[in-house]
């Protein structure tokens, strides 16, 4: 059995599932879950250890950081973090970060 797209048979299973999830409106939630589960890999161990809570709501990433110094560093790197997360998601998932 061939993997990927076969033009004679229609679309691949991945494309079909992506379309199905998009139609259900859960595709963005899947992107959010995938990116948040990769937080440590994306941001590194030091940031991951100091992140107490993280979630995305209305395209804003909310982060509870337990270190004032780390929070200040992340505040200065907001644009780079947004770009890194959106690149990992493959879509514009967030457009702002709120740090607490």
C-alpha positions as CSV (number, residue, x, y, z in Angstrom):
1,X,0.0,0.0,0.0
2,X,1.4,3.4,-0.9
3,X,1.7,6.2,1.6
4,X,0.9,9.8,0.9
5,X,-1.2,11.2,-1.9
6,X,-2.3,9.2,-4.8
7,X,-4.0,11.4,-7.4
8,X,-6.0,8.6,-8.9
9,X,-7.5,7.6,-5.6
10,X,-8.2,11.1,-4.2
11,X,-6.7,12.5,-1.0
12,X,-4.5,11.0,1.7
13,X,-5.8,9.9,5.0
14,X,-3.9,12.8,6.7
15,X,-5.6,15.3,4.4
16,X,-9.0,13.7,5.0
17,X,-8.5,13.8,8.8
18,X,-7.3,17.4,8.7
19,X,-10.4,18.4,6.7
20,X,-12.6,16.5,9.1
21,X,-11.2,18.1,12.2
22,X,-11.3,21.5,10.6
23,X,-15.0,21.0,9.8
24,X,-15.7,20.0,13.4
25,X,-13.8,23.1,14.6
26,X,-11.3,21.2,16.7
27,X,-8.2,21.7,14.5
28,X,-7.1,24.8,16.4
29,X,-7.5,23.0,19.8
30,X,-5.4,20.2,18.4
31,X,-2.6,22.7,17.4
32,X,-2.8,24.2,20.9
33,X,-2.5,20.9,22.7
34,X,0.4,19.8,20.5
35,X,2.4,23.0,21.0
36,X,1.7,23.1,24.8
37,X,2.8,19.5,25.1
38,X,6.1,20.5,23.4
39,X,6.7,23.5,25.6
40,X,9.9,22.1,27.3
41,X,11.3,21.1,23.9
42,X,10.5,24.6,22.4
43,X,11.6,26.7,25.3
44,X,14.2,24.7,27.1
45,X,14.5,23.0,30.5
46,X,15.1,26.2,32.5
47,X,11.9,27.9,31.2
48,X,9.9,24.7,31.5
49,X,10.9,24.1,35.1
50,X,9.7,27.7,36.0
51,X,6.4,27.5,34.1
52,X,3.7,26.6,36.6
53,X,0.7,26.9,34.3
54,X,0.2,27.5,30.6
55,X,-2.8,27.8,28.3
56,X,-4.0,29.5,25.2
57,X,-7.3,31.4,25.0
58,X,-8.4,33.7,22.2
59,X,-4.9,33.5,20.5
60,X,-3.2,34.7,23.7
61,X,-0.7,32.4,25.5
62,X,-1.1,32.8,29.3
63,X,2.0,31.8,31.3
64,X,2.4,31.6,35.1
65,X,6.2,31.8,35.7
66,X,7.5,31.3,39.3
67,X,10.6,33.4,38.7
68,X,10.6,37.2,38.4
69,X,13.9,37.2,36.6
70,X,12.7,34.5,34.1
71,X,9.4,36.4,33.6
72,X,11.3,39.6,32.8
73,X,13.5,37.7,30.2
74,X,10.5,36.2,28.6
75,X,8.8,39.6,28.5
76,X,11.7,41.0,26.4
77,X,11.6,38.0,24.1
78,X,7.8,37.9,23.4
79,X,8.0,38.4,19.7
80,X,10.6,35.6,19.2
81,X,8.5,33.3,21.4
82,X,5.4,34.0,19.4
83,X,7.2,33.3,16.2
84,X,8.7,30.1,17.5
85,X,5.3,28.8,18.7
86,X,3.5,29.7,15.5
87,X,6.3,28.1,13.4
88,X,6.0,24.9,15.5
89,X,2.2,24.9,15.1
90,X,2.4,25.5,11.4
91,X,-0.4,28.2,11.7
92,X,-0.8,31.5,13.5
93,X,-1.8,30.0,16.8
94,X,-1.0,33.0,19.1
95,X,-0.5,36.7,18.6
96,X,0.3,37.8,22.2
97,X,1.7,36.5,25.5
98,X,0.5,37.4,28.9
99,X,3.0,36.7,31.7
100,X,2.1,36.3,35.4
